[in-house]
Amino acid sequence: MKVEQIYKIVNDTTKAVLGESGVVLEDFSNIVQIGTAIFDNNAVDNYVKGVINRIGKTIFVERAYKGQAPKVLMDAWEFGSILSKIRVSKLPEAEENEEWELQDRAVYEQDMFYKMDVEEKFYNGRTTYQIPISIAEKQVKESFKNVDELNRFFSMIQTAIYNSLRVKEESLIMGTINHFTAMTIKAEVGSGNLYNRTGVKAVNVLYEYEQATGDTTLTPATMLKSEAFIKFLSYKIKLISSRLSRMSTLFNINGKENFTDEDRLHIVLLNDVATASDVYLQSDTYHNELTKLPNGVDTVTYWEGSGTDFALESVSKIHIKTAKGDEVEVPYILGVMFDRDSLGVSNLEAEVRSHYNAKAGFTNYWYCQTAGYFNDESESFVVLYASKQS
């Protein structure tokens, strides 16, 4: 074991801590160890210089990833593959009540058949993937002192596999939401430069803020630092939530009569938006119940990825090729609001298969995951984004 003499460093840092000197360059290059994957036979004792150092304690890095994706998982079933959704496609029309228009000797028809307009959608797609891992138990035993350490090692590997599955599942859930976002923007305002374009389903919050206040100084890069803009955004979210609860044809792509009660509404906001609301509105607002976001809001760190810098433009961006063949690339997506039946992950199946190779003495495991991911354009979905003319 290598031992470094650091008396000079600790003396210098003590002076800096006590205020006896200014901030000094602290050379920790020989103090903080980065770690080596394998060490050689130079790792010997400091006495006779011939006895190899032994491992005294082993730490197994086993940390389960909980994930952050919104909860859109639906139930599973054993037989059959198709997910069917049935809905009344059009509300029945009213007609004259002849009870109050009776005429002498008139005949009143009562045997007419009135057909209800009903439609059924079928979702019969699945996505699947698997993660393979090979375990050679006999060989691994050579590296550990007892069966407890060996079991902890295998437990660590299994946790890493499930973490990988969770990350992949999370990305597919976010992809399902992002796909609906792209379809909604394409259907409502098209694509390309989205400035001066806003709608009911795809709302350009920055443009509407400018129209309402006359303030044109903000940009997508600076808007979340403006208390006035955050208040306006909170106002829009509450207003749209209320509007979604009323029967309307405006909040879904297919123009179906629909509504979404508060208990069925999912609101997913970019974490930058939710954090800005907490910091700029809730921290110093006396009646913060008037400005706080609705209860049960989900937040996501990014829609697709962080990029290399976690810049707002990166985390707020989607770039999707839809099932209809449209390519939609839009930055500054602030949030989405949708009915719980508008999208989901259905019939999630997880399975572990194994096979022992007797000749080589190892076991292969395949962690398989299959599910169906769907969007229903007849259900409510609203996108909040920001765009400004460059």
C-alpha positions, 0 to 999 in steps of 0.5 A, a space after each residue: 500500500 502506497 502511503 503519502 506524506 501530506 503534512 504540508 498540505 494539511 498545514 496549508 489548508 488549515 491556515 486557509 480555513 482559519 483565515 490566516 492566509 488566502 485561498 491556496 492551490 490545494 494539490 489533491 492529486 496524490 490524496 483523492 484516489 481515482 481507483 485502478 481496475 487491477 493492481 500488480 505485484 507492487 502492492 506489497 506491505 510496508 514492512 518486509 516488502 514481500 507480502 501481497 496486500 489483501 482486500 479487507 472490505 468490499 463495497 458492492 455498488 448496488 443502487 436501484 433506479 426508480 425512474 422518472 417517467 410519468 405513470 402511464 402503465 396499464 394492465 396486462 392480460 394473458 390471452 389475445 394480443 389486440 387492445 381494443 378501445 370502443 367509444 361513442 364517436 358522435 353524440 346523438 342529435 336532439 329533435 323536436 318534442 312532438 308532445 307539445 305540437 299535437 295536431 288533430 288526426 296526425 300520425 306520430 311515428 314511434 317505431 323508427 330505429 335510431 343508430 348510435 354512432 360507435 367506433 372501435 379502434 384496435 392496437 395490435 403492435 408490440 415492441 420487444 427487446 432483451 438484455 443478455 448476461 452470462 454467469 460463470 459461478 465457479 470461476 467467480 468464486 475465486 474472487 470472493 471470501 465467502 458465499 455472502 460476498 458471492 451472492 451480493 456480487 450476483 445481486 449487484 449484477 441483477 440490479 444493474 440489469 433491472 436498472 438498464 431495463 428501467 431506463 429503456 422502459 422509461 425512454 419508451 414511455 417518454 417516446 410515446 408521449 413525445 410522439 403524441 406531442 409531435 403529432 399534435 403540433 403537426 396537426 395544429 400548427 404545422 412545422 417549421 418556424 412556429 412563431 406567430 402560430 398558436 392554437 387550442 391543442 398546441 399553445 405557443 405560450 410565449 407568443 400569447 404572453 406577448 399578445 396579452 402583455 405587449 412585452 416582447 423582450 423575452 426569448 425562449 432562453 430567458 423566459 423562465 427567469 421572468 416572474 411575469 411569464 411564469 405567472 402567465 404560464 401558470 394561468 394558462 395551465 389552470 385555464 386549459 385544465 378547466 376548459 378540458 373538463 367541458 365537452 368539446 371537439 377542439 382538444 383532440 386531433 380527430 375532432 371527437 366530442 370529448 372531455 377530461 375531468 380533473 381526476 383523469 388529467 395528466 399534466 407533465 411539465 419540464 422540470 425547468 418550468 416546475 422549478 422556476 415556478 417554485 423559485 420565482 412564484 411560491 417562495 415569496 407569494 403570500 397567497 401562493 395557492 393562487 399561483 402554484 401549479 395543480 396538484 399531481 403534476 409530473 415533472 421530467 428532466 428532459 423529453 428526449 435527452 439532456 444533450 451534452 450541456 443540459 441547456 434549456 434548448 436541449 432538454 426541451 427539444 423533441 425530434 420525432 418521426 411519427 407513425 404518419 411519416 412526418 418529421 417534427 423537430 421542435 425545441 422549447 416544449 414546456 409541458 403537455 396535458 392529456 387524458 389518461 386514456 389518450 396514450 399508454 403502455 399496455 400488456 407489459 410482459 417481463 420474462 427471464 430465460 436461462 440456459 446452462 452451457 455444460 461444456 463451458 460451465 456457464 449459464 446464459 440469462 436473457 431478460 426479455 421485455 415486451 409491451 404495446 405503446 399506443 396513442 389515441 388521436 380521439 382523446 384530449 392532448 394539449 402541448 405548451 411550447 415557446 417560439 419566437 421569431 429569430 
